[in-house]
């Protein structure tokens, strides 16, 4: 499909499906963090999704290549200065206190297939994500679990981004924070002020095939070409709302792509065969390539 728009000095040619479009758009789009449930590999930036998983509480399992988990849950009602600091500013947590999260729910899982079988299954043969959790996901105390991922922001990214996607959790996604060029930023959900939580959570208490919850963060300031970290805080509500009562806990996240600047990477070549050099520029808003034909020679 081709759209022509004639201008006085140039002709803009929009190519909706061509090798040039696919190659240039892929180069100019800005990659978000990786979805949950991936292993290291060569299939793209994030790798390939795990098809094996943590089959029993505290036994074996595969670790996520990109997502880490703070070693201990924080009480739902933080009481010490250290606990309050972690919830107010999770970016201040020591890297040494995080260990890889475990991948739990396999592709195509049916209800009751495993002890945590009431978590929403993939439902497709090639899933985009899997659940992640602590190793002993079935018998975890109630409290606040801090997950994080550090990724390199592509050099083509704008300096301010909005992270979008959809999320599932058992039981409730409290908040999201980002560590970028302006330090630790609160991006979504509850905000702790040292005494209590204000605002609303990213998604409410949920499990047992709860529907996906879409989310969009507030603007996050990053440095293109440099690392950034996303923190996701999930509350595990123990039976009766008590942290001392152990229950399953986990989270599953799928991200959308970041918006890029309207005009991205460009390339020069003779696109219409007239022997004159033309210019192609990616229009990221429309997912098309604008080709400016040289009519002057």
N, C-alpha and C positions, 0 to 999 in steps of 0.2 A: 504494500500500500504506500503510495507516494503523494505527498501534499506539496504544491508549489505556491510560493508567495513571491510575487515580483516586486522588486524595489527599484529605485532610479539607478543605482550604481551596482547593486548586487542582486543575485537571485538566491533566496533561501530554500533549500531543498530538505524536507524532513523525511528521513528514511525510517520507516517503522520496523522493518525487519531486514537486517543485513549483518554480515559478519562484522563490519565496521561498528555498527551499533552495539552489538554484544560485547565486543572487545573494549571499546571506549567506555561504555557505561560501567562495565565491571571494574575498570581501572579507576573511575571517578567516584563511584559510590563509596560511602564511608562505612566501614564495618563496625558493628556494635560489639559488646562483650559476647562471649560464647554462651549458647544455651546450656542448660544443665544436662549432664549425662554423657559427656564426651571423653574419649580416650585420645592419647597422642596419636598422630598419624599424618599422612601427607595429603589427605583429601580436603583441601582448603585450609584456611587459617586455623579452624578449630579442631580439625582432625576428623575422626569417625566415631559414631555413637557406639556405646557398649551394647552388646547383645547378651552378655553374661552379667550377673549381678549378685548382690549380697543375699544369698538364699536363706540364711538363718541369722537370728539375732546374735551379733557378736562373732560370727564365724565367716572367715574368708571374705569374699566380695571384691569388687573392683573399685578403685578410687577414680574420682573425676580428675581430668587433666588440668582443669582451669579453676575449679571452685574449692576453696578452703573453708574450714569451720573452726571457730574459736573453741578451745579445748574443753571449756566448762560452760554450762548454761548460766545466765545471770538471773537471779530471782525476779519474779514478775513485779515485785515491789522492792526495788533496790534500796538497801539500807546503809551500806558503807560508802565512803567517799569514792573508793575504787570502782564499785559497782555502778554508782551514779555517773561517774566519768565515762565508763564504757558505753553507756546508753546515750549520754549526751554527745559524746564524741568518739564513736567507734574507731575512727581513723587513728586515734592515739594508741590503740592496742598494739602490743609488740608482735612483729611478724613471727617470732619464735613461738608464740602462743597459739598459732593456727596450724592445723594439720589437714591433709586432703579429706574432702567429704567423700562419702561412699555412694555408689550408684545402686539403686534398689529395684525399680520396677522394670521388667523386661518388655521388649516389643511383643505386642499381641497378648499380653496377660489377660486372663479371664477372671471374673469375680471369684474369690475364694481359692484361687490357684496357689497362693502362698499366704502366710499368716497376715501380711499386710495387704491382702488382695482387695480391700475395699477402696484403695486409692485408685483414682481414675487411670485406666489403662491407655495405651497409645491408640489402639483402634485402627492402626494402619501398618502396612508391611515395612515402610521406611519412615520411622518416626523422626521428628525434629528435636526431640528431647527425651530425657528420662528423669525420674525422681532422684534426688540426692538427700542424704541424711547422715546422722552419726552412724558409726559402725553398728552399735546395738540399738537399731532404730525402734524396735518393738518395746523395749523396756527403758525408756528415758524419762528422767524427772521432768516435771513441768518447769517452765521458765522461759527465758529469752535466749535464742540461739542466733549467733552472729555468723553469717556466711559472707564471704568476700571473693571477688575476682579482680585481678590486676591485668590489664591488657594495654597494648600500645595503640594510642590514638593515631590513625593514619595521617600522613602529612597533608592529605587533601581535605581533611576535616575542617569545618569552621571552628572558631575558637569557643563558641557557645553552642551546646547541643542539648537536645531533649531526648532522653532515653524512653522508648516506648516498647510495649510488648504485652504479654499476658502471663498470669501467674496462678499457681495452685499452691496451697500449703495445708498442712495438718499441724496446728489448727488455724493460726491467724498470722498474716504478714503485717507486722507492726509498722515498719518504716524502712526507708532507703536513704543512704548517705553516699556522697561521692567525694573522693579525694582527688582534686585536680590542681589547677594553677592558682586557685584562690583558697587553698587549704580545704578543710572539711566542710562540705555544704550539705544541709538538709535538703533532700530532693523530693520526698513523698512520705505520706503516712504520718503517724504520731510523732510528736516532738516532745522530748522530756526536758523539763525546766528545773530539775533538781528536787522537785517535790512530787509532781505528778505528770501524767501525759495529757497533752492537749491535741485537739484536732481529731481526725479519723484515721483508721488504719487503711493500708493499701487494699486488703480484703479482710472480711470479717471472719469469725470462727467458722471453720469449715472442715469437712472430711466426707467420707462416704459418697464419692462421685460428685463432689461439688463442681459447679461449672467453672470454667476459666474466668478469671477476672482481668479485664484489660487495664493497663495503667499507662500513665505518661508523667514523667518527672517534671519538676520545675527546671528552668534553665541551669545547665551545668557548665561551668567554665573550665576548659581544658587547654592544654598546649599541644597543637598538632605535631605529631611525630614523637611524642613523649608518653610515658606511662600514666595511666589513670586507674583508680580503684573504685569499684562499686561495692557497697556494704548493704546487705539485706538482713533485717532482724525479724525472726519468726518466733512467735510465742507458741509454746506447747502447753496447752491447757490440760493439766492433770485432771483425773476424774474428780468431779466435785469442785473443780477450780483450784485444787490444792497442788502446789509444786511438788509436794512429797509423794503424790500418787503418780506412778509411772504409766506412760502411754506412748503409742507410736508418734513420731514426728518426722517431718520432711518437707521439702519444697521442690517445686518444679517451675522453671522459667523459660519462656521463649521470647526472644527480642525481635523487634522490628529494626529496619535499617535507619540510620540517622539521615536526616536531610542534608544534602550537600549544597554548596553555593550554586546558584542558577547555572552559571557557566563553569564547566570543569576543565578537564584536560583537552588539548587540541592537537591536531595533526595536519600536516600539509602533504598533499599529493594531487595528481591530476585525476579527479573523480569522474569527469565527463568525457575524457578522451580527446580533448581539443588541443592538447599539447601545452596547456597553461597550468601553472600550479594553483590549486584551490585550497581552502582551509575548512576543516571539519572541527566543530566544537560541541562537546557534550552539553545538552540541556538537561540537567538532573531532575528538574521539576516535572518534565513530561516524559522522561525516560527515552528521549529521542536524541538524534544527532543533527545539528544544524550544519549544513554544508554550504559555504559561501563560494559561489562559482566566480572565477576571475573573468570578467568581461572586458577588461582593459588591456590585458596582455602584458 
